[in-house]
Amino acid sequence: MIKMVQVALRENRIHTLKQDGYQFKIFFWHNLMIAHLTIEQIDHYAVFKFTIEDLIEILKKAGIVYGIRKEQLEKVINNTILNKSIEVARGTFPERGKDADIEFLFDTTKSKTPVVQNDGYIDYKNLNIIRNAVVGQPLAKKVHAVRGKSGITVTGEKVEGLMGRDRALPKGKNTYISSDNPDLLVSTIDGAITFNDNVVSVERNYKLRSDVDTSTGNIEFVGNLHISGSVRAGFRIKVDGDVEIDKNIEDAEVISGGSVVAKGGFIGSGKGLIKAKNDVFIKYIGNQRIVAGNNVKIIDEAMNAQVEAGNAVYLKGEGSIIVGGQVSACNLVDVNSIGSEMGIRTLVRVGYDKILMEKYTNVKTEVNSLQNDKAKIGKEVKTLLGLKKDDELNEEQRLLLLQLKKKQAEISKKIEEMEGKGNELLTEIQENKIAKIVVRGNIYPGTTIQIGILKKEIPQELKNMTFQIYQGRIISISNT
């Protein structure tokens, strides 16, 4: 007779069966994934004569139908193992699925390795050390955890596989989780992507703690850039925001969608350019070019430089001076001194709207071209008219004469239209009544003052004067 007892021990269970003078204790472990068997002799005179089939039947009575380990049962039979717990069944454990993962949608390596191009050229100037992001740009995507393979208990019950561990999107400063796609991390600003301690952030301001040289390559950035060193010759910076440079700029290009502040100087062989949508502030400039949409402020000197400002140029530092080159502004040049005692040719001009001047120059060029065409046609017409007077024109020549006269009239009309357009532009250029040049110190011979299209040569040294237009001519007024 078989007797079965079940005792619940949390997730484990014990079944006890008695048969032929022996007690069989079956222990279930790990949520029915493992079963152990202990055989005890309870009748001193009982003889151990069980077969493997007998033990399998006993296990089935306890509910074990899967994963029975026959090799273990053979050991028990062959060695009459009593009073010892033996593993006799093992289910298939459920597997944990793949954990959630984050797919980064930008380069996380920060590599400065130069790119070897197809022709073998090694590009040391484009290392892309700043990882740019724009508003709305996806930065990281979550790949969800998956469920693992299911298992089977020793009692034949299917056990669902385990889910992989979840992982949150690495949300940092100036990022958000998309409302349209909660698995997507997106930038809220234009800036530099940073990836520290497994957190993705976007910074509007980026500080480069070195020179811009072969160690950094050219720089392109959508935010504001602060360079603690210099910008070496042959390199280029292009920034959508402001640029601040603590040291010097050599024969390099600095292009800014905001303003440029250079605490050092800008000297080279004429290959350098600073171009800013707003303002440029710099200590000094020599043999280089600056173009600013608003103001240019130079602390010391502009030597043989090309400077253009959409509003004003200021050189108001003590001892500041413009010597050589050309300085242009739409409304104002305010400077300590211009030129030198050696009479170096220096042009300073205001009332100079670059766009209007380009239009005016183009109109003048076109008028000159039309006049040349008209003159050439005039010579041909004169020749044909001479033949006509002598009654030597044939039919083909008479037809050509008519065509040339028609073309001559068309060109004359076009010249008249273009000259009218040129006069309108000239009037617009000359209407800048606020344009002036203020010189607080000396202005030396060799200097040319230009306001609009009017020019004035400085024949002798002057001091502390303001130049402006009055009644169609340039006048100088003492500032004292």
LOLO-10252 format. One record per residue (C-alpha): residue number from 1; residue in one letter; x, y, z. Coordinates in nm, 3 decimals, decimal comma. Layout:
N
{rec NUM; "A"; {X; Y; Z}}
...
END
This chain:
480
{rec 1; "M"; {0,000; 0,000; 0,000}}
{rec 2; "I"; {0,135; 0,345; -0,093}}
{rec 3; "K"; {0,080; 0,641; 0,132}}
{rec 4; "M"; {0,154; 1,001; 0,013}}
{rec 5; "V"; {0,200; 1,307; 0,230}}
{rec 6; "Q"; {0,250; 1,660; 0,092}}
{rec 7; "V"; {0,399; 1,936; 0,302}}
{rec 8; "A"; {0,419; 2,290; 0,165}}
{rec 9; "L"; {0,753; 2,454; 0,242}}
{rec 10; "R"; {0,724; 2,794; 0,078}}
{rec 11; "E"; {0,815; 2,731; -0,283}}
{rec 12; "N"; {0,937; 2,380; -0,200}}
{rec 13; "R"; {0,742; 2,062; -0,125}}
{rec 14; "I"; {0,803; 1,723; 0,035}}
{rec 15; "H"; {0,626; 1,404; -0,065}}
{rec 16; "T"; {0,658; 1,096; 0,155}}
{rec 17; "L"; {0,571; 0,747; 0,029}}
{rec 18; "K"; {0,609; 0,407; 0,203}}
{rec 19; "Q"; {0,651; 0,081; 0,018}}
{rec 20; "D"; {0,784; -0,264; 0,105}}
{rec 21; "G"; {0,946; -0,159; 0,435}}
{rec 22; "Y"; {1,109; 0,153; 0,295}}
{rec 23; "Q"; {1,016; 0,518; 0,316}}
{rec 24; "F"; {1,074; 0,742; 0,011}}
{rec 25; "K"; {1,106; 1,113; 0,078}}
{rec 26; "I"; {1,092; 1,330; -0,233}}
{rec 27; "F"; {1,202; 1,689; -0,193}}
{rec 28; "F"; {1,110; 1,955; -0,449}}
{rec 29; "W"; {1,340; 2,255; -0,476}}
{rec 30; "H"; {1,358; 2,577; -0,674}}
{rec 31; "N"; {0,991; 2,599; -0,754}}
{rec 32; "L"; {0,961; 2,238; -0,864}}
{rec 33; "M"; {1,265; 2,259; -1,091}}
{rec 34; "I"; {1,471; 2,001; -0,896}}
{rec 35; "A"; {1,369; 1,687; -0,709}}
{rec 36; "H"; {1,578; 1,492; -0,456}}
{rec 37; "L"; {1,509; 1,142; -0,327}}
{rec 38; "T"; {1,603; 1,003; 0,014}}
{rec 39; "I"; {1,530; 0,631; 0,088}}
{rec 40; "E"; {1,506; 0,518; 0,449}}
{rec 41; "Q"; {1,463; 0,159; 0,574}}
{rec 42; "I"; {1,174; 0,152; 0,819}}
{rec 43; "D"; {1,141; -0,229; 0,847}}
{rec 44; "H"; {1,456; -0,393; 0,983}}
{rec 45; "Y"; {1,379; -0,716; 0,794}}
{rec 46; "A"; {1,290; -0,551; 0,460}}
{rec 47; "V"; {1,507; -0,644; 0,160}}
{rec 48; "F"; {1,605; -0,375; -0,094}}
{rec 49; "K"; {1,497; -0,526; -0,426}}
{rec 50; "F"; {1,367; -0,223; -0,615}}
{rec 51; "T"; {1,429; -0,174; -0,988}}
{rec 52; "I"; {1,470; 0,147; -1,183}}
{rec 53; "E"; {1,116; 0,104; -1,309}}
{rec 54; "D"; {0,994; 0,081; -0,947}}
{rec 55; "L"; {1,167; 0,408; -0,858}}
{rec 56; "I"; {1,034; 0,583; -1,170}}
{rec 57; "E"; {0,684; 0,470; -1,073}}
{rec 58; "I"; {0,734; 0,606; -0,721}}
{rec 59; "L"; {0,851; 0,939; -0,866}}
{rec 60; "K"; {0,544; 0,950; -1,089}}
{rec 61; "K"; {0,326; 0,891; -0,784}}
{rec 62; "A"; {0,486; 1,207; -0,644}}
{rec 63; "G"; {0,398; 1,389; -0,966}}
{rec 64; "I"; {0,742; 1,380; -1,131}}
{rec 65; "V"; {0,705; 1,325; -1,504}}
{rec 66; "Y"; {0,987; 1,531; -1,659}}
{rec 67; "G"; {1,363; 1,540; -1,639}}
{rec 68; "I"; {1,403; 1,209; -1,450}}
{rec 69; "R"; {1,774; 1,127; -1,419}}
{rec 70; "K"; {1,797; 0,755; -1,481}}
{rec 71; "E"; {2,174; 0,750; -1,428}}
{rec 72; "Q"; {2,113; 0,873; -1,073}}
{rec 73; "L"; {1,849; 0,609; -1,014}}
{rec 74; "E"; {2,093; 0,342; -1,139}}
{rec 75; "K"; {2,345; 0,455; -0,878}}
{rec 76; "V"; {2,083; 0,427; -0,607}}
{rec 77; "I"; {1,990; 0,074; -0,721}}
{rec 78; "N"; {2,343; -0,052; -0,781}}
{rec 79; "N"; {2,485; 0,089; -0,458}}
{rec 80; "T"; {2,177; 0,059; -0,234}}
{rec 81; "I"; {2,211; 0,422; -0,135}}
{rec 82; "L"; {2,006; 0,486; 0,178}}
{rec 83; "N"; {1,963; 0,788; 0,402}}
{rec 84; "K"; {2,125; 1,016; 0,150}}
{rec 85; "S"; {1,963; 1,285; -0,060}}
{rec 86; "I"; {2,015; 1,221; -0,431}}
{rec 87; "E"; {1,905; 1,447; -0,717}}
{rec 88; "V"; {1,673; 1,232; -0,927}}
{rec 89; "A"; {1,503; 1,486; -1,154}}
{rec 90; "R"; {1,591; 1,825; -1,301}}
{rec 91; "G"; {1,357; 2,038; -1,505}}
{rec 92; "T"; {1,454; 2,287; -1,773}}
{rec 93; "F"; {1,505; 2,619; -1,605}}
{rec 94; "P"; {1,344; 2,922; -1,771}}
{rec 95; "E"; {1,601; 3,153; -1,926}}
{rec 96; "R"; {1,631; 3,524; -1,872}}
{rec 97; "G"; {1,582; 3,715; -2,194}}
{rec 98; "K"; {1,811; 3,979; -2,340}}
{rec 99; "D"; {1,830; 4,293; -2,130}}
{rec 100; "A"; {1,707; 4,623; -2,266}}
{rec 101; "D"; {1,976; 4,809; -2,456}}
{rec 102; "I"; {2,041; 5,168; -2,560}}
{rec 103; "E"; {2,133; 5,241; -2,918}}
{rec 104; "F"; {2,327; 5,567; -2,928}}
{rec 105; "L"; {2,260; 5,768; -3,241}}
{rec 106; "F"; {2,593; 5,952; -3,229}}
{rec 107; "D"; {2,959; 5,854; -3,214}}
{rec 108; "T"; {3,044; 5,776; -2,852}}
{rec 109; "T"; {3,414; 5,707; -2,907}}
{rec 110; "K"; {3,562; 6,061; -2,895}}
{rec 111; "S"; {3,825; 5,935; -3,136}}
{rec 112; "K"; {4,079; 6,180; -3,274}}
{rec 113; "T"; {4,212; 5,939; -3,533}}
{rec 114; "P"; {4,272; 6,114; -3,869}}
{rec 115; "V"; {4,066; 5,988; -4,159}}
{rec 116; "V"; {4,257; 5,813; -4,437}}
{rec 117; "Q"; {4,085; 5,899; -4,763}}
{rec 118; "N"; {4,052; 5,671; -5,067}}
{rec 119; "D"; {4,359; 5,821; -5,233}}
{rec 120; "G"; {4,568; 5,757; -4,921}}
{rec 121; "Y"; {4,568; 6,120; -4,807}}
{rec 122; "I"; {4,556; 6,151; -4,428}}
{rec 123; "D"; {4,319; 6,429; -4,323}}
{rec 124; "Y"; {4,451; 6,581; -4,003}}
{rec 125; "K"; {4,225; 6,885; -4,019}}
{rec 126; "N"; {3,880; 6,727; -3,984}}
{rec 127; "L"; {3,878; 6,519; -3,666}}
{rec 128; "N"; {3,519; 6,612; -3,565}}
{rec 129; "I"; {3,601; 6,633; -3,194}}
{rec 130; "I"; {3,272; 6,809; -3,114}}
{rec 131; "R"; {2,956; 6,601; -3,151}}
{rec 132; "N"; {2,688; 6,843; -3,267}}
{rec 133; "A"; {2,316; 6,817; -3,206}}
{rec 134; "V"; {2,029; 7,034; -3,323}}
{rec 135; "V"; {1,685; 7,088; -3,173}}
{rec 136; "G"; {1,471; 6,778; -3,217}}
{rec 137; "Q"; {1,761; 6,553; -3,312}}
{rec 138; "P"; {1,727; 6,194; -3,184}}
{rec 139; "L"; {2,021; 6,106; -2,957}}
{rec 140; "A"; {1,947; 5,759; -2,826}}
{rec 141; "K"; {1,693; 5,485; -2,886}}
{rec 142; "K"; {1,580; 5,222; -2,637}}
{rec 143; "V"; {1,569; 4,862; -2,753}}
{rec 144; "H"; {1,328; 4,681; -2,521}}
{rec 145; "A"; {1,415; 4,378; -2,312}}
{rec 146; "V"; {1,282; 4,048; -2,441}}
{rec 147; "R"; {1,146; 3,744; -2,261}}
{rec 148; "G"; {1,370; 3,440; -2,241}}
{rec 149; "K"; {1,295; 3,080; -2,333}}
{rec 150; "S"; {1,034; 2,908; -2,118}}
{rec 151; "G"; {1,116; 2,619; -1,887}}
{rec 152; "I"; {0,948; 2,298; -1,766}}
{rec 153; "T"; {0,921; 2,183; -1,405}}
{rec 154; "V"; {0,983; 1,823; -1,302}}
{rec 155; "T"; {0,606; 1,799; -1,269}}
{rec 156; "G"; {0,569; 1,884; -1,638}}
{rec 157; "E"; {0,438; 2,237; -1,596}}
{rec 158; "K"; {0,553; 2,504; -1,839}}
{rec 159; "V"; {0,725; 2,801; -1,674}}
{rec 160; "E"; {0,730; 3,130; -1,859}}
{rec 161; "G"; {1,072; 3,268; -1,951}}
{rec 162; "L"; {1,210; 3,562; -1,755}}
{rec 163; "M"; {1,208; 3,914; -1,893}}
{rec 164; "G"; {1,546; 4,076; -1,948}}
{rec 165; "R"; {1,632; 4,366; -1,719}}
{rec 166; "D"; {1,491; 4,702; -1,816}}
{rec 167; "R"; {1,712; 5,005; -1,877}}
{rec 168; "A"; {1,608; 5,368; -1,870}}
{rec 169; "L"; {1,697; 5,612; -2,145}}
{rec 170; "P"; {2,009; 5,808; -2,037}}
{rec 171; "K"; {1,828; 6,141; -2,007}}
{rec 172; "G"; {2,052; 6,434; -1,917}}
{rec 173; "K"; {2,056; 6,812; -1,943}}
{rec 174; "N"; {1,871; 6,965; -2,240}}
{rec 175; "T"; {1,720; 6,636; -2,355}}
{rec 176; "Y"; {1,369; 6,494; -2,337}}
{rec 177; "I"; {1,188; 6,171; -2,404}}
{rec 178; "S"; {0,976; 6,207; -2,715}}
{rec 179; "S"; {0,601; 6,216; -2,660}}
{rec 180; "D"; {0,552; 6,061; -3,004}}
{rec 181; "N"; {0,798; 5,781; -2,935}}
{rec 182; "P"; {0,874; 5,714; -2,565}}
{rec 183; "D"; {1,170; 5,499; -2,672}}
{rec 184; "L"; {1,351; 5,798; -2,820}}
{rec 185; "L"; {1,572; 6,054; -2,643}}
{rec 186; "V"; {1,577; 6,390; -2,822}}
{rec 187; "S"; {1,777; 6,715; -2,793}}
{rec 188; "T"; {1,595; 7,030; -2,682}}
{rec 189; "I"; {1,866; 7,273; -2,803}}
{rec 190; "D"; {2,143; 7,318; -3,056}}
{rec 191; "G"; {2,469; 7,227; -2,887}}
{rec 192; "A"; {2,743; 6,976; -2,814}}
{rec 193; "I"; {2,654; 6,622; -2,714}}
{rec 194; "T"; {2,825; 6,505; -2,396}}
{rec 195; "F"; {2,827; 6,148; -2,273}}
{rec 196; "N"; {2,948; 6,109; -1,917}}
{rec 197; "D"; {2,860; 5,845; -1,657}}
{rec 198; "N"; {2,618; 5,688; -1,907}}
{rec 199; "V"; {2,414; 6,009; -1,924}}
{rec 200; "V"; {2,354; 6,197; -2,250}}
{rec 201; "S"; {2,334; 6,576; -2,228}}
{rec 202; "V"; {2,353; 6,862; -2,475}}
{rec 203; "E"; {2,548; 7,175; -2,385}}
{rec 204; "R"; {2,495; 7,509; -2,555}}
{rec 205; "N"; {2,847; 7,616; -2,457}}
{rec 206; "Y"; {3,161; 7,416; -2,532}}
{rec 207; "K"; {3,508; 7,489; -2,395}}
{rec 208; "L"; {3,812; 7,365; -2,584}}
{rec 209; "R"; {4,102; 7,360; -2,338}}
{rec 210; "S"; {4,376; 7,372; -2,599}}
{rec 211; "D"; {4,487; 7,535; -2,922}}
{rec 212; "V"; {4,305; 7,466; -3,245}}
{rec 213; "D"; {4,574; 7,273; -3,430}}
{rec 214; "T"; {4,651; 6,922; -3,552}}
{rec 215; "S"; {4,538; 6,781; -3,217}}
{rec 216; "T"; {4,184; 6,911; -3,270}}
{rec 217; "G"; {4,149; 6,967; -3,642}}
{rec 218; "N"; {3,897; 7,214; -3,779}}
{rec 219; "I"; {3,605; 7,294; -3,552}}
{rec 220; "E"; {3,238; 7,306; -3,648}}
{rec 221; "F"; {2,986; 7,369; -3,373}}
{rec 222; "V"; {2,621; 7,470; -3,351}}
{rec 223; "G"; {2,652; 7,646; -3,012}}
{rec 224; "N"; {2,891; 7,888; -2,840}}
{rec 225; "L"; {3,261; 7,803; -2,838}}
{rec 226; "H"; {3,533; 7,907; -2,591}}
{rec 227; "I"; {3,893; 7,831; -2,691}}
{rec 228; "S"; {4,147; 7,863; -2,411}}
{rec 229; "G"; {4,441; 7,865; -2,652}}
{rec 230; "S"; {4,524; 8,000; -2,998}}
{rec 231; "V"; {4,397; 7,922; -3,346}}
{rec 232; "R"; {4,691; 7,806; -3,553}}
{rec 233; "A"; {4,755; 7,880; -3,920}}
{rec 234; "G"; {4,566; 7,675; -4,176}}
{rec 235; "F"; {4,275; 7,580; -3,949}}
{rec 236; "R"; {3,910; 7,680; -3,962}}
{rec 237; "I"; {3,644; 7,741; -3,700}}
{rec 238; "K"; {3,279; 7,761; -3,800}}
{rec 239; "V"; {3,034; 7,822; -3,514}}
{rec 240; "D"; {2,664; 7,907; -3,520}}
{rec 241; "G"; {2,687; 8,098; -3,192}}
{rec 242; "D"; {2,956; 8,314; -3,030}}
{rec 243; "V"; {3,330; 8,244; -3,029}}
{rec 244; "E"; {3,569; 8,345; -2,751}}
{rec 245; "I"; {3,943; 8,295; -2,805}}
{rec 246; "D"; {4,181; 8,354; -2,515}}
{rec 247; "K"; {4,500; 8,384; -2,719}}
{rec 248; "N"; {4,606; 8,466; -3,076}}
{rec 249; "I"; {4,467; 8,391; -3,419}}
{rec 250; "E"; {4,715; 8,318; -3,697}}
{rec 251; "D"; {4,644; 8,268; -4,071}}
{rec 252; "A"; {4,318; 8,094; -3,986}}
{rec 253; "E"; {3,946; 8,137; -4,051}}
{rec 254; "V"; {3,697; 8,207; -3,773}}
{rec 255; "I"; {3,334; 8,216; -3,892}}
{rec 256; "S"; {3,063; 8,297; -3,636}}
{rec 257; "G"; {2,686; 8,319; -3,650}}
{rec 258; "G"; {2,709; 8,544; -3,343}}
{rec 259; "S"; {3,002; 8,751; -3,218}}
{rec 260; "V"; {3,377; 8,687; -3,195}}
{rec 261; "V"; {3,586; 8,793; -2,895}}
{rec 262; "A"; {3,962; 8,747; -2,936}}
{rec 263; "K"; {4,167; 8,846; -2,632}}
{rec 264; "G"; {4,489; 8,820; -2,831}}
{rec 265; "G"; {4,583; 8,951; -3,174}}
{rec 266; "F"; {4,517; 8,854; -3,533}}
{rec 267; "I"; {4,839; 8,869; -3,734}}
{rec 268; "G"; {4,953; 8,678; -4,038}}
{rec 269; "S"; {5,038; 8,690; -4,406}}
{rec 270; "G"; {4,692; 8,795; -4,523}}
{rec 271; "K"; {4,534; 8,450; -4,540}}
{rec 272; "G"; {4,328; 8,492; -4,222}}
{rec 273; "L"; {3,962; 8,589; -4,191}}
{rec 274; "I"; {3,729; 8,664; -3,901}}
{rec 275; "K"; {3,368; 8,686; -4,011}}
{rec 276; "A"; {3,085; 8,743; -3,762}}
{rec 277; "K"; {2,716; 8,804; -3,806}}
{rec 278; "N"; {2,720; 9,042; -3,510}}
{rec 279; "D"; {3,029; 9,198; -3,348}}
{rec 280; "V"; {3,404; 9,140; -3,345}}
{rec 281; "F"; {3,616; 9,239; -3,045}}
{rec 282; "I"; {3,992; 9,199; -3,082}}
{rec 283; "K"; {4,315; 9,332; -2,932}}
{rec 284; "Y"; {4,492; 9,408; -3,260}}
{rec 285; "I"; {4,503; 9,306; -3,626}}
{rec 286; "G"; {4,783; 9,300; -3,882}}
{rec 287; "N"; {4,771; 9,196; -4,251}}
{rec 288; "Q"; {4,437; 9,018; -4,201}}
{rec 289; "R"; {4,068; 9,067; -4,273}}
{rec 290; "I"; {3,766; 9,118; -4,048}}
{rec 291; "V"; {3,403; 9,132; -4,164}}
{rec 292; "A"; {3,130; 9,202; -3,907}}
{rec 293; "G"; {2,758; 9,248; -3,953}}
{rec 294; "N"; {2,744; 9,507; -3,676}}
{rec 295; "N"; {3,047; 9,652; -3,492}}
{rec 296; "V"; {3,421; 9,593; -3,490}}
{rec 297; "K"; {3,609; 9,700; -3,176}}
{rec 298; "I"; {3,990; 9,696; -3,183}}
{rec 299; "I"; {4,181; 9,784; -2,867}}
{rec 300; "D"; {4,524; 9,866; -3,011}}
{rec 301; "E"; {4,605; 9,891; -3,381}}
{rec 302; "A"; {4,492; 9,789; -3,728}}
{rec 303; "M"; {4,804; 9,754; -3,943}}
{rec 304; "N"; {4,762; 9,694; -4,320}}
{rec 305; "A"; {4,429; 9,530; -4,241}}
{rec 306; "Q"; {4,100; 9,497; -4,424}}
{rec 307; "V"; {3,815; 9,573; -4,185}}
{rec 308; "E"; {3,445; 9,592; -4,276}}
{rec 309; "A"; {3,157; 9,663; -4,036}}
{rec 310; "G"; {2,784; 9,681; -4,099}}
{rec 311; "N"; {2,754; 9,960; -3,843}}
{rec 312; "A"; {3,070; 10,097; -3,680}}
{rec 313; "V"; {3,442; 10,045; -3,626}}
{rec 314; "Y"; {3,592; 10,158; -3,293}}
{rec 315; "L"; {3,963; 10,195; -3,209}}
{rec 316; "K"; {3,933; 10,397; -2,892}}
{rec 317; "G"; {4,210; 10,247; -2,682}}
{rec 318; "E"; {4,493; 10,472; -2,573}}
{rec 319; "G"; {4,737; 10,478; -2,863}}
{rec 320; "S"; {4,502; 10,292; -3,097}}
{rec 321; "I"; {4,571; 10,362; -3,463}}
{rec 322; "I"; {4,485; 10,262; -3,821}}
{rec 323; "V"; {4,794; 10,239; -4,042}}
{rec 324; "G"; {4,775; 10,111; -4,399}}
{rec 325; "G"; {4,503; 9,894; -4,543}}
{rec 326; "Q"; {4,135; 9,977; -4,554}}
{rec 327; "V"; {3,876; 10,025; -4,280}}
{rec 328; "S"; {3,510; 10,051; -4,381}}
{rec 329; "A"; {3,185; 10,099; -4,188}}
{rec 330; "C"; {2,832; 10,185; -4,283}}
{rec 331; "N"; {2,784; 10,460; -4,024}}
{rec 332; "L"; {3,087; 10,538; -3,809}}
{rec 333; "V"; {3,461; 10,498; -3,767}}
{rec 334; "D"; {3,577; 10,626; -3,427}}
{rec 335; "V"; {3,954; 10,607; -3,389}}
{rec 336; "N"; {4,241; 10,762; -3,197}}
{rec 337; "S"; {4,473; 10,815; -3,496}}
{rec 338; "I"; {4,496; 10,736; -3,870}}
{rec 339; "G"; {4,808; 10,694; -4,083}}
{rec 340; "S"; {5,171; 10,757; -3,996}}
{rec 341; "E"; {5,439; 11,019; -4,029}}
{rec 342; "M"; {5,586; 10,811; -4,316}}
{rec 343; "G"; {5,273; 10,877; -4,523}}
{rec 344; "I"; {5,160; 10,513; -4,551}}
{rec 345; "R"; {4,854; 10,493; -4,777}}
{rec 346; "T"; {4,550; 10,435; -4,560}}
{rec 347; "L"; {4,182; 10,437; -4,663}}
{rec 348; "V"; {3,907; 10,493; -4,409}}
{rec 349; "R"; {3,553; 10,509; -4,538}}
{rec 350; "V"; {3,197; 10,530; -4,406}}
{rec 351; "G"; {2,854; 10,559; -4,562}}
{rec 352; "Y"; {2,959; 10,241; -4,733}}
{rec 353; "D"; {2,674; 10,001; -4,775}}
{rec 354; "K"; {2,846; 9,702; -4,930}}
{rec 355; "I"; {2,530; 9,567; -5,095}}
{rec 356; "L"; {2,435; 9,905; -5,243}}
{rec 357; "M"; {2,792; 9,967; -5,358}}
{rec 358; "E"; {2,807; 9,628; -5,526}}
{rec 359; "K"; {2,479; 9,700; -5,703}}
{rec 360; "Y"; {2,606; 10,044; -5,808}}
{rec 361; "T"; {2,936; 9,899; -5,933}}
{rec 362; "N"; {2,753; 9,629; -6,128}}
{rec 363; "V"; {2,528; 9,892; -6,290}}
{rec 364; "K"; {2,829; 10,103; -6,388}}
{rec 365; "T"; {3,004; 9,797; -6,531}}
{rec 366; "E"; {2,698; 9,705; -6,735}}
{rec 367; "V"; {2,659; 10,064; -6,864}}
{rec 368; "N"; {3,023; 10,067; -6,974}}
{rec 369; "S"; {2,977; 9,734; -7,151}}
{rec 370; "L"; {2,664; 9,860; -7,329}}
{rec 371; "Q"; {2,842; 10,180; -7,433}}
{rec 372; "N"; {3,126; 9,976; -7,581}}
{rec 373; "D"; {2,874; 9,764; -7,773}}
{rec 374; "K"; {2,700; 10,082; -7,894}}
{rec 375; "A"; {3,031; 10,229; -8,009}}
{rec 376; "K"; {3,118; 9,917; -8,209}}
{rec 377; "I"; {2,776; 9,917; -8,374}}
{rec 378; "G"; {2,816; 10,290; -8,442}}
{rec 379; "K"; {3,134; 10,226; -8,640}}
{rec 380; "E"; {2,960; 9,960; -8,851}}
{rec 381; "V"; {2,662; 10,191; -8,910}}
{rec 382; "K"; {2,897; 10,476; -9,011}}
{rec 383; "T"; {3,069; 10,248; -9,262}}
{rec 384; "L"; {2,740; 10,136; -9,415}}
{rec 385; "L"; {2,607; 10,493; -9,428}}
{rec 386; "G"; {2,919; 10,588; -9,623}}
{rec 387; "L"; {2,846; 10,318; -9,875}}
{rec 388; "K"; {2,484; 10,432; -9,895}}
{rec 389; "K"; {2,594; 10,788; -9,973}}
{rec 390; "D"; {2,801; 10,661; -10,262}}
{rec 391; "D"; {2,507; 10,449; -10,372}}
{rec 392; "E"; {2,707; 10,130; -10,330}}
{rec 393; "L"; {2,483; 9,942; -10,080}}
{rec 394; "N"; {2,349; 9,610; -10,199}}
{rec 395; "E"; {2,026; 9,457; -10,066}}
{rec 396; "E"; {2,199; 9,250; -9,800}}
{rec 397; "Q"; {2,390; 9,555; -9,669}}
{rec 398; "R"; {2,072; 9,766; -9,661}}
{rec 399; "L"; {1,905; 9,496; -9,448}}
{rec 400; "L"; {2,209; 9,482; -9,216}}
{rec 401; "L"; {2,201; 9,861; -9,176}}
{rec 402; "L"; {1,838; 9,850; -9,065}}
{rec 403; "Q"; {1,916; 9,573; -8,812}}
{rec 404; "L"; {2,215; 9,765; -8,672}}
{rec 405; "K"; {2,015; 10,086; -8,633}}
{rec 406; "K"; {1,744; 9,892; -8,449}}
{rec 407; "K"; {2,004; 9,732; -8,221}}
{rec 408; "Q"; {2,164; 10,073; -8,165}}
{rec 409; "A"; {1,831; 10,217; -8,053}}
{rec 410; "E"; {1,768; 9,922; -7,819}}
{rec 411; "I"; {2,111; 9,965; -7,656}}
{rec 412; "S"; {2,056; 10,341; -7,617}}
{rec 413; "K"; {1,728; 10,274; -7,438}}
{rec 414; "K"; {1,893; 10,012; -7,213}}
{rec 415; "I"; {2,176; 10,254; -7,129}}
{rec 416; "E"; {1,922; 10,519; -7,034}}
{rec 417; "E"; {1,741; 10,272; -6,806}}
{rec 418; "M"; {2,062; 10,155; -6,639}}
{rec 419; "E"; {2,190; 10,509; -6,588}}
{rec 420; "G"; {1,860; 10,596; -6,421}}
{rec 421; "K"; {1,895; 10,294; -6,193}}
{rec 422; "G"; {2,254; 10,394; -6,117}}
{rec 423; "N"; {2,146; 10,746; -6,025}}
{rec 424; "E"; {1,883; 10,607; -5,789}}
{rec 425; "L"; {2,143; 10,387; -5,619}}
{rec 426; "L"; {2,387; 10,678; -5,597}}
{rec 427; "T"; {2,121; 10,894; -5,435}}
{rec 428; "E"; {2,049; 10,618; -5,184}}
{rec 429; "I"; {2,420; 10,583; -5,110}}
{rec 430; "Q"; {2,464; 10,958; -5,060}}
{rec 431; "E"; {2,159; 10,987; -4,835}}
{rec 432; "N"; {2,349; 10,845; -4,536}}
{rec 433; "K"; {2,373; 11,178; -4,355}}
{rec 434; "I"; {2,475; 11,026; -4,023}}
{rec 435; "A"; {2,791; 10,864; -4,158}}
{rec 436; "K"; {3,106; 11,018; -4,013}}
{rec 437; "I"; {3,468; 10,954; -3,924}}
{rec 438; "V"; {3,582; 11,073; -3,581}}
{rec 439; "V"; {3,958; 11,109; -3,524}}
{rec 440; "R"; {4,048; 11,197; -3,165}}
{rec 441; "G"; {4,422; 11,212; -3,220}}
{rec 442; "N"; {4,630; 11,268; -3,533}}
{rec 443; "I"; {4,542; 11,205; -3,896}}
{rec 444; "Y"; {4,847; 11,198; -4,119}}
{rec 445; "P"; {4,909; 11,273; -4,489}}
{rec 446; "G"; {4,868; 10,964; -4,704}}
{rec 447; "T"; {4,525; 10,905; -4,556}}
{rec 448; "T"; {4,216; 10,900; -4,778}}
{rec 449; "I"; {3,880; 10,975; -4,622}}
{rec 450; "Q"; {3,580; 10,841; -4,813}}
{rec 451; "I"; {3,214; 10,902; -4,730}}
{rec 452; "G"; {2,977; 10,734; -4,971}}
{rec 453; "I"; {3,144; 10,782; -5,308}}
{rec 454; "L"; {3,309; 11,113; -5,213}}
{rec 455; "K"; {3,679; 11,109; -5,131}}
{rec 456; "K"; {3,912; 11,349; -4,956}}
{rec 457; "E"; {4,290; 11,321; -4,948}}
{rec 458; "I"; {4,461; 11,450; -4,635}}
{rec 459; "P"; {4,745; 11,675; -4,753}}
{rec 460; "Q"; {4,874; 11,775; -4,411}}
{rec 461; "E"; {4,862; 11,650; -4,055}}
{rec 462; "L"; {4,537; 11,723; -3,877}}
{rec 463; "K"; {4,432; 11,662; -3,518}}
{rec 464; "N"; {4,108; 11,587; -3,335}}
{rec 465; "M"; {3,868; 11,618; -3,629}}
{rec 466; "T"; {3,533; 11,478; -3,742}}
{rec 467; "F"; {3,468; 11,422; -4,112}}
{rec 468; "Q"; {3,117; 11,419; -4,257}}
{rec 469; "I"; {2,919; 11,528; -4,564}}
{rec 470; "Y"; {2,780; 11,879; -4,587}}
{rec 471; "Q"; {2,614; 12,019; -4,900}}
{rec 472; "G"; {2,753; 11,747; -5,122}}
{rec 473; "R"; {3,114; 11,759; -5,005}}
{rec 474; "I"; {3,328; 11,622; -4,725}}
{rec 475; "I"; {3,402; 11,871; -4,450}}
{rec 476; "S"; {3,617; 11,845; -4,138}}
{rec 477; "I"; {3,501; 11,983; -3,804}}
{rec 478; "S"; {3,720; 12,025; -3,498}}
{rec 479; "N"; {3,615; 11,815; -3,198}}
{rec 480; "T"; {3,728; 12,081; -2,954}}
END
